[in-house]
Amino acid sequence: THLSAVASTLPAALQVVLAVVAGFALGQVHFRGLGRATALFAQGRTAPALAWQIGRFLLLIPVLVLAAKLGATVLLAVAAGLLIARHLVVAAARRRGRERAA
């Protein structure tokens, strides 16, 4: 694709930095979307919850495929960004849960 052709011309270090940032941004959307979908399922709103679930993966899959085409280093950098975002989203959800319980 055109995007992978452009990305492959960037210096390796810049590719990694951009991949971590992209993974982090994607992770924020992905894991916050998981929280939203979970809340919708808990409310019995199955159709919107399923739409959120499908949407999450429709965003995730193309980014991971592009990262894989750019190489293992870029794919691992995207995964690192996703994991950082996951950690922060889960930590924030736990804090909100504790605040509600208090």
Helices and strands as residue ranges (DSSP letters): H 2-8, H 12-42, H 46-70, H 72-101
